[in-house]
Amino acid sequence: MKIYCQFPIHKPAIEAHFGQRVTCVESPGDADYLLSGRFTADMYHPDLKGVIIPYTGHDQIEIETMRQHNLKLFNVTGHSRFVAERALQLLHAITGKVVAYHNRLAKGDWSGRTTANDRIPWDSLFERRIGLFGYGRIGQWIATLLKPYAPALCVIDRGKRYEGVETVPDLHALAELSEIMIISTPLTPETEGVFNRAIFEKLGAAYLINVGRGKIVDETALYEALASKKLQGYASDVWFNYPKDEQPTYPTNTPIHTFDNVVMTPHSGGHTTTSFSVMVAEIIGHLEALLEGDFSAALDLGRLT
C-alpha cells in the first residue's frame, strides 16, 4: 500500500510500524490513500482508493467528488476527549473570569476585594442550563465532563434517544433555553453562520463556547453581541482567520480580542502532550484494517454534506 502524508510528522511512525508493507510516497498522485485533511477534485487519480483525515473535521473534503469516484473516507476521533476538555477549560476560564482577574491582579487591581460593594463575582457552573450544539463524540464527552456540576443539558432532536439530556426542535429553541451554549458541531453548508443576530437575540446574556469551527458563528453578529453586552462572554479555540506564515495574525477581523469577556486559544484543543500518540495509533489501526480489506470504519458519505 502506498500512502501520501500531508503532514511529514506522521511518516516516521507509519514507516517504523509497517516497514515495507506501507510505503510513504512524496506525491498524492502516486498514492493509494491520502493521509490528509484536504481533498479536492484535482487530487483525484484512478488508482486512489480513499482519504484518511488525521483529525476529525471534514470541512476541507469535497464530499461530492468522493461520492462520484466511490472513494472511502476515514477520520480520527481519539482526540475528541481532549477537545472536550479544552471546551471545559474555556468554559471555566470565561465563567470564572480567570483571564480578567489575572490581568487586573497583574496590575495590582484586586477586583474590588477590599470594597465589598464593588467586588467582582464570577459565575459557578453548578446546576446551569447548558445547550450542546453538536452531540457527536466531542459533545458527548463534554456532557460526561460536565456531570459533576449537575447541569440541565439540552440538545437538538435528531431522531435519536439520548440519556440524561433534554431535546428541543431547533437552534432557536436551544438558544432560548441556554444559559451556556457550547458549539462542537462540524462546519457544513447547513451550520455555517447559523449563530447569527437572531440566535444572539435568543441567547441574550449567555456564555458561548466554540470548539467546533469559527465560521459556524457569524463574525459581525458576534462582535455586535459582545460590544453591546448582550452576550455575557465568548471563549473559543476556533477562528475566522488563520496564519499563512510566521507573521502575527489576529484571529478575527473585529477587535473582540480587546474585550475582557473574551478568552481565546489558537485552535490547540486536540494538541496535548499525549494526543499525538493517540491519533497515530488510530491512523495505524485504520491502515492495518485497510491492508486486511476491512472498510468498516469508513464514514457514511451519504450522510455527510
C-alpha beads as a LAMMPS data file, in Angstrom:
LAMMPS data file: protein, C-alpha beads

305 atoms
304 bonds

1 atom types
1 bond types

-500.0 500.0 xlo xhi
-500.0 500.0 ylo yhi
-500.0 500.0 zlo zhi

Masses

1 110.0

Atoms # bond

1 1 1 0.000 0.000 0.000
2 1 1 1.200 3.485 -0.874
3 1 1 0.196 6.447 1.257
4 1 1 0.790 10.174 0.927
5 1 1 1.195 12.086 4.211
6 1 1 0.149 15.733 4.081
7 1 1 1.990 16.255 7.363
8 1 1 5.525 14.775 7.439
9 1 1 5.260 14.292 11.198
10 1 1 3.195 11.123 10.607
11 1 1 5.722 9.402 8.327
12 1 1 8.275 8.100 10.875
13 1 1 5.627 6.318 12.964
14 1 1 4.000 4.741 9.904
15 1 1 7.307 3.586 8.443
16 1 1 8.509 2.217 11.800
17 1 1 5.301 0.242 12.326
18 1 1 4.688 -1.152 8.841
19 1 1 8.131 -1.470 7.293
20 1 1 7.740 -2.444 3.648
21 1 1 4.020 -3.185 3.958
22 1 1 3.238 0.523 3.611
23 1 1 5.255 2.990 1.538
24 1 1 5.052 6.719 2.210
25 1 1 5.192 8.418 -1.207
26 1 1 6.079 12.034 -1.983
27 1 1 3.225 12.806 -4.380
28 1 1 -0.562 12.447 -3.898
29 1 1 -0.704 11.206 -7.496
30 1 1 1.252 8.061 -6.547
31 1 1 -0.804 7.124 -3.500
32 1 1 -3.498 4.543 -2.857
33 1 1 -4.627 6.569 0.150
34 1 1 -4.125 10.169 1.190
35 1 1 -3.477 10.925 4.849
36 1 1 -4.775 14.447 4.527
37 1 1 -7.297 16.916 5.891
38 1 1 -7.821 18.304 2.410
39 1 1 -9.221 16.693 -0.742
40 1 1 -10.308 18.424 -3.949
41 1 1 -11.270 17.183 -7.395
42 1 1 -7.809 17.927 -8.825
43 1 1 -6.271 15.485 -6.312
44 1 1 -8.184 12.517 -7.703
45 1 1 -6.486 9.901 -9.859
46 1 1 -7.723 6.459 -10.982
47 1 1 -5.596 4.476 -8.505
48 1 1 -6.781 6.456 -5.488
49 1 1 -8.932 4.443 -3.100
50 1 1 -9.609 6.839 -0.278
51 1 1 -8.657 9.530 2.217
52 1 1 -7.806 9.298 5.912
53 1 1 -8.266 12.604 7.728
54 1 1 -5.652 12.722 10.525
55 1 1 -8.167 14.535 12.745
56 1 1 -11.977 14.799 12.940
57 1 1 -13.282 17.634 10.746
58 1 1 -14.134 17.038 7.086
59 1 1 -14.901 20.642 6.086
60 1 1 -11.979 20.722 3.601
61 1 1 -13.007 17.477 1.906
62 1 1 -15.032 17.648 -1.308
63 1 1 -17.579 15.019 -0.340
64 1 1 -19.406 15.062 -3.676
65 1 1 -16.175 14.290 -5.549
66 1 1 -15.558 11.349 -3.217
67 1 1 -19.071 10.047 -3.867
68 1 1 -18.617 10.358 -7.632
69 1 1 -15.462 8.224 -7.557
70 1 1 -16.663 5.795 -4.870
71 1 1 -13.766 6.695 -2.572
72 1 1 -13.594 5.726 1.088
73 1 1 -13.278 8.387 3.782
74 1 1 -11.963 7.828 7.311
75 1 1 -11.218 10.181 10.170
76 1 1 -9.521 10.112 13.562
77 1 1 -11.606 10.698 16.664
78 1 1 -9.420 9.540 19.563
79 1 1 -8.541 13.123 20.452
80 1 1 -12.219 14.072 20.864
81 1 1 -11.892 13.806 24.634
82 1 1 -9.066 16.359 24.566
83 1 1 -11.148 18.808 22.506
84 1 1 -13.982 18.321 25.013
85 1 1 -11.520 19.003 27.811
86 1 1 -10.467 22.231 26.063
87 1 1 -14.145 23.224 25.892
88 1 1 -14.375 22.750 29.652
89 1 1 -11.156 24.735 30.178
90 1 1 -12.568 27.611 28.128
91 1 1 -15.856 27.381 29.995
92 1 1 -14.108 27.564 33.361
93 1 1 -11.922 30.449 32.193
94 1 1 -14.777 32.590 30.893
95 1 1 -17.370 31.928 33.607
96 1 1 -14.705 32.060 36.321
97 1 1 -13.333 35.331 34.898
98 1 1 -9.866 33.773 35.200
99 1 1 -8.189 35.863 32.485
100 1 1 -9.903 39.087 33.534
101 1 1 -8.936 38.517 37.187
102 1 1 -5.361 37.697 36.173
103 1 1 -4.999 40.792 34.010
104 1 1 -6.295 43.027 36.781
105 1 1 -4.187 41.437 39.503
106 1 1 -1.077 41.717 37.310
107 1 1 -1.606 45.474 37.649
108 1 1 -2.239 45.292 41.397
109 1 1 -6.024 45.576 40.990
110 1 1 -7.806 43.137 43.358
111 1 1 -11.175 43.453 41.571
112 1 1 -12.848 45.248 44.442
113 1 1 -11.815 42.757 47.122
114 1 1 -11.278 45.495 49.713
115 1 1 -14.619 47.187 48.982
116 1 1 -17.383 44.619 49.269
117 1 1 -19.948 46.530 47.220
118 1 1 -17.571 46.724 44.230
119 1 1 -16.162 43.195 44.434
120 1 1 -16.434 41.426 41.066
121 1 1 -18.109 37.980 41.315
122 1 1 -17.690 35.023 38.966
123 1 1 -20.300 32.544 37.702
124 1 1 -20.469 28.971 39.001
125 1 1 -21.262 26.067 36.659
126 1 1 -23.364 24.185 39.189
127 1 1 -26.937 23.455 38.060
128 1 1 -26.820 25.617 34.947
129 1 1 -28.879 25.166 31.778
130 1 1 -26.338 24.203 29.113
131 1 1 -27.102 23.779 25.418
132 1 1 -24.863 21.500 23.382
133 1 1 -24.894 22.396 19.690
134 1 1 -23.378 19.193 18.381
135 1 1 -23.783 15.903 20.197
136 1 1 -21.331 13.627 18.454
137 1 1 -18.208 12.258 20.134
138 1 1 -16.984 15.655 21.344
139 1 1 -20.410 16.754 22.553
140 1 1 -20.931 13.517 24.448
141 1 1 -17.505 13.822 26.067
142 1 1 -18.422 17.373 27.102
143 1 1 -21.626 16.057 28.688
144 1 1 -19.609 13.442 30.596
145 1 1 -17.123 16.018 31.873
146 1 1 -19.953 18.307 32.992
147 1 1 -21.776 15.657 35.057
148 1 1 -20.303 16.660 38.452
149 1 1 -21.938 20.080 38.042
150 1 1 -25.440 18.551 37.765
151 1 1 -26.382 20.685 34.752
152 1 1 -29.633 20.598 32.809
153 1 1 -28.291 19.567 29.388
154 1 1 -30.200 20.208 26.197
155 1 1 -29.566 19.172 22.569
156 1 1 -31.382 19.455 19.256
157 1 1 -33.632 16.492 18.467
158 1 1 -32.042 14.461 15.652
159 1 1 -34.389 11.492 15.999
160 1 1 -32.063 9.658 18.387
161 1 1 -32.533 8.698 22.024
162 1 1 -30.095 10.334 24.397
163 1 1 -29.909 9.531 28.085
164 1 1 -29.784 12.374 30.557
165 1 1 -30.422 15.209 28.081
166 1 1 -33.498 17.131 27.048
167 1 1 -34.216 17.586 23.333
168 1 1 -35.649 20.610 21.543
169 1 1 -36.707 21.006 17.903
170 1 1 -34.177 23.556 16.652
171 1 1 -31.360 26.006 17.405
172 1 1 -33.771 28.839 18.208
173 1 1 -35.325 26.767 20.994
174 1 1 -31.892 25.630 22.189
175 1 1 -30.651 29.222 22.384
176 1 1 -33.733 30.367 24.237
177 1 1 -33.255 27.711 26.950
178 1 1 -29.491 28.002 27.401
179 1 1 -27.559 29.994 29.967
180 1 1 -24.432 28.491 28.415
181 1 1 -24.049 27.245 24.835
182 1 1 -21.212 25.012 23.666
183 1 1 -20.579 24.520 19.927
184 1 1 -18.865 21.288 18.871
185 1 1 -20.603 20.513 15.584
186 1 1 -18.713 20.299 12.233
187 1 1 -18.718 23.170 9.748
188 1 1 -21.086 22.336 6.880
189 1 1 -23.177 24.446 4.477
190 1 1 -26.028 23.979 6.972
191 1 1 -24.088 25.122 10.047
192 1 1 -22.034 27.958 8.539
193 1 1 -23.073 31.270 10.078
194 1 1 -26.072 29.831 11.961
195 1 1 -25.155 31.758 15.102
196 1 1 -26.473 34.983 13.612
197 1 1 -28.187 38.077 15.028
198 1 1 -31.459 36.222 15.562
199 1 1 -29.758 33.485 17.580
200 1 1 -27.801 36.008 19.650
201 1 1 -31.107 37.722 20.464
202 1 1 -32.418 34.370 21.733
203 1 1 -29.218 33.674 23.689
204 1 1 -29.315 37.006 25.466
205 1 1 -26.942 37.180 28.448
206 1 1 -25.495 33.700 27.958
207 1 1 -21.954 32.418 27.607
208 1 1 -20.921 30.975 24.245
209 1 1 -18.085 28.441 23.898
210 1 1 -16.828 27.293 20.497
211 1 1 -14.657 24.233 19.804
212 1 1 -16.392 23.395 16.504
213 1 1 -15.351 25.804 13.761
214 1 1 -15.079 29.583 13.795
215 1 1 -17.361 30.191 10.836
216 1 1 -20.312 28.472 12.490
217 1 1 -20.621 31.858 14.197
218 1 1 -21.410 34.986 12.181
219 1 1 -18.394 37.206 12.861
220 1 1 -20.209 40.535 12.710
221 1 1 -23.139 39.328 14.805
222 1 1 -20.707 38.017 17.429
223 1 1 -18.936 41.364 17.648
224 1 1 -22.220 43.254 17.951
225 1 1 -23.479 40.925 20.705
226 1 1 -20.257 41.334 22.701
227 1 1 -19.883 45.082 22.119
228 1 1 -23.486 45.721 23.207
229 1 1 -23.033 43.478 26.288
230 1 1 -25.968 41.305 25.162
231 1 1 -23.712 38.255 25.252
232 1 1 -22.178 37.548 28.651
233 1 1 -18.944 36.184 27.214
234 1 1 -17.289 34.255 24.392
235 1 1 -14.494 31.698 24.587
236 1 1 -13.179 29.935 21.510
237 1 1 -10.451 27.663 20.214
238 1 1 -11.524 28.060 16.564
239 1 1 -11.424 31.162 14.396
240 1 1 -12.163 33.157 11.266
241 1 1 -8.561 33.980 10.266
242 1 1 -5.577 31.621 10.350
243 1 1 -1.902 32.439 9.754
244 1 1 -0.399 31.675 6.361
245 1 1 3.171 32.321 7.537
246 1 1 5.008 33.448 10.664
247 1 1 3.522 36.937 10.601
248 1 1 1.275 37.888 13.561
249 1 1 -2.342 37.207 12.646
250 1 1 -5.410 38.327 14.554
251 1 1 -7.989 35.526 14.699
252 1 1 -10.878 37.835 13.818
253 1 1 -11.476 40.929 11.720
254 1 1 -13.105 42.636 14.703
255 1 1 -11.433 43.865 17.913
256 1 1 -13.032 41.301 20.255
257 1 1 -9.533 40.450 21.495
258 1 1 -9.684 43.742 23.415
259 1 1 -12.774 42.695 25.422
260 1 1 -12.289 41.330 28.936
261 1 1 -15.188 38.887 28.486
262 1 1 -13.420 37.023 25.647
263 1 1 -10.986 34.113 26.053
264 1 1 -9.011 32.874 23.031
265 1 1 -6.816 29.842 22.327
266 1 1 -5.085 29.101 18.981
267 1 1 -7.005 26.029 17.709
268 1 1 -4.977 23.804 20.004
269 1 1 -7.731 21.759 21.641
270 1 1 -6.564 18.483 20.129
271 1 1 -2.867 19.201 20.622
272 1 1 -1.823 17.896 24.025
273 1 1 1.355 16.253 25.287
274 1 1 -0.257 12.834 24.711
275 1 1 -2.723 13.361 21.848
276 1 1 -0.282 12.720 19.001
277 1 1 0.384 9.147 20.095
278 1 1 -3.367 8.558 20.481
279 1 1 -4.061 9.872 16.971
280 1 1 -1.149 7.972 15.371
281 1 1 -2.353 4.736 16.972
282 1 1 -5.766 5.289 15.379
283 1 1 -4.214 6.051 11.975
284 1 1 -2.175 2.849 12.212
285 1 1 -5.346 0.992 13.139
286 1 1 -7.066 2.307 10.003
287 1 1 -4.126 1.246 7.818
288 1 1 -3.981 -2.231 9.394
289 1 1 -7.679 -2.681 8.639
290 1 1 -7.258 -1.474 5.055
291 1 1 -4.422 -3.961 4.481
292 1 1 -6.883 -6.677 5.541
293 1 1 -9.582 -5.292 3.225
294 1 1 -11.691 -4.097 6.161
295 1 1 -13.559 -0.867 5.339
296 1 1 -15.987 -0.977 8.271
297 1 1 -14.645 2.257 9.806
298 1 1 -15.394 4.296 6.662
299 1 1 -17.687 7.278 7.130
300 1 1 -21.130 7.170 5.531
301 1 1 -20.722 9.651 2.670
302 1 1 -24.469 9.655 2.120
303 1 1 -24.942 11.368 5.481
304 1 1 -22.155 13.942 5.102
305 1 1 -22.520 17.357 3.494

Bonds

1 1 1 2
2 1 2 3
3 1 3 4
4 1 4 5
5 1 5 6
6 1 6 7
7 1 7 8
8 1 8 9
9 1 9 10
10 1 10 11
11 1 11 12
12 1 12 13
13 1 13 14
14 1 14 15
15 1 15 16
16 1 16 17
17 1 17 18
18 1 18 19
19 1 19 20
20 1 20 21
21 1 21 22
22 1 22 23
23 1 23 24
24 1 24 25
25 1 25 26
26 1 26 27
27 1 27 28
28 1 28 29
29 1 29 30
30 1 30 31
31 1 31 32
32 1 32 33
33 1 33 34
34 1 34 35
35 1 35 36
36 1 36 37
37 1 37 38
38 1 38 39
39 1 39 40
40 1 40 41
41 1 41 42
42 1 42 43
43 1 43 44
44 1 44 45
45 1 45 46
46 1 46 47
47 1 47 48
48 1 48 49
49 1 49 50
50 1 50 51
51 1 51 52
52 1 52 53
53 1 53 54
54 1 54 55
55 1 55 56
56 1 56 57
57 1 57 58
58 1 58 59
59 1 59 60
60 1 60 61
61 1 61 62
62 1 62 63
63 1 63 64
64 1 64 65
65 1 65 66
66 1 66 67
67 1 67 68
68 1 68 69
69 1 69 70
70 1 70 71
71 1 71 72
72 1 72 73
73 1 73 74
74 1 74 75
75 1 75 76
76 1 76 77
77 1 77 78
78 1 78 79
79 1 79 80
80 1 80 81
81 1 81 82
82 1 82 83
83 1 83 84
84 1 84 85
85 1 85 86
86 1 86 87
87 1 87 88
88 1 88 89
89 1 89 90
90 1 90 91
91 1 91 92
92 1 92 93
93 1 93 94
94 1 94 95
95 1 95 96
96 1 96 97
97 1 97 98
98 1 98 99
99 1 99 100
100 1 100 101
101 1 101 102
102 1 102 103
103 1 103 104
104 1 104 105
105 1 105 106
106 1 106 107
107 1 107 108
108 1 108 109
109 1 109 110
110 1 110 111
111 1 111 112
112 1 112 113
113 1 113 114
114 1 114 115
115 1 115 116
116 1 116 117
117 1 117 118
118 1 118 119
119 1 119 120
120 1 120 121
121 1 121 122
122 1 122 123
123 1 123 124
124 1 124 125
125 1 125 126
126 1 126 127
127 1 127 128
128 1 128 129
129 1 129 130
130 1 130 131
131 1 131 132
132 1 132 133
133 1 133 134
134 1 134 135
135 1 135 136
136 1 136 137
137 1 137 138
138 1 138 139
139 1 139 140
140 1 140 141
141 1 141 142
142 1 142 143
143 1 143 144
144 1 144 145
145 1 145 146
146 1 146 147
147 1 147 148
148 1 148 149
149 1 149 150
150 1 150 151
151 1 151 152
152 1 152 153
153 1 153 154
154 1 154 155
155 1 155 156
156 1 156 157
157 1 157 158
158 1 158 159
159 1 159 160
160 1 160 161
161 1 161 162
162 1 162 163
163 1 163 164
164 1 164 165
165 1 165 166
166 1 166 167
167 1 167 168
168 1 168 169
169 1 169 170
170 1 170 171
171 1 171 172
172 1 172 173
173 1 173 174
174 1 174 175
175 1 175 176
176 1 176 177
177 1 177 178
178 1 178 179
179 1 179 180
180 1 180 181
181 1 181 182
182 1 182 183
183 1 183 184
184 1 184 185
185 1 185 186
186 1 186 187
187 1 187 188
188 1 188 189
189 1 189 190
190 1 190 191
191 1 191 192
192 1 192 193
193 1 193 194
194 1 194 195
195 1 195 196
196 1 196 197
197 1 197 198
198 1 198 199
199 1 199 200
200 1 200 201
201 1 201 202
202 1 202 203
203 1 203 204
204 1 204 205
205 1 205 206
206 1 206 207
207 1 207 208
208 1 208 209
209 1 209 210
210 1 210 211
211 1 211 212
212 1 212 213
213 1 213 214
214 1 214 215
215 1 215 216
216 1 216 217
217 1 217 218
218 1 218 219
219 1 219 220
220 1 220 221
221 1 221 222
222 1 222 223
223 1 223 224
224 1 224 225
225 1 225 226
226 1 226 227
227 1 227 228
228 1 228 229
229 1 229 230
230 1 230 231
231 1 231 232
232 1 232 233
233 1 233 234
234 1 234 235
235 1 235 236
236 1 236 237
237 1 237 238
238 1 238 239
239 1 239 240
240 1 240 241
241 1 241 242
242 1 242 243
243 1 243 244
244 1 244 245
245 1 245 246
246 1 246 247
247 1 247 248
248 1 248 249
249 1 249 250
250 1 250 251
251 1 251 252
252 1 252 253
253 1 253 254
254 1 254 255
255 1 255 256
256 1 256 257
257 1 257 258
258 1 258 259
259 1 259 260
260 1 260 261
261 1 261 262
262 1 262 263
263 1 263 264
264 1 264 265
265 1 265 266
266 1 266 267
267 1 267 268
268 1 268 269
269 1 269 270
270 1 270 271
271 1 271 272
272 1 272 273
273 1 273 274
274 1 274 275
275 1 275 276
276 1 276 277
277 1 277 278
278 1 278 279
279 1 279 280
280 1 280 281
281 1 281 282
282 1 282 283
283 1 283 284
284 1 284 285
285 1 285 286
286 1 286 287
287 1 287 288
288 1 288 289
289 1 289 290
290 1 290 291
291 1 291 292
292 1 292 293
293 1 293 294
294 1 294 295
295 1 295 296
296 1 296 297
297 1 297 298
298 1 298 299
299 1 299 300
300 1 300 301
301 1 301 302
302 1 302 303
303 1 303 304
304 1 304 305
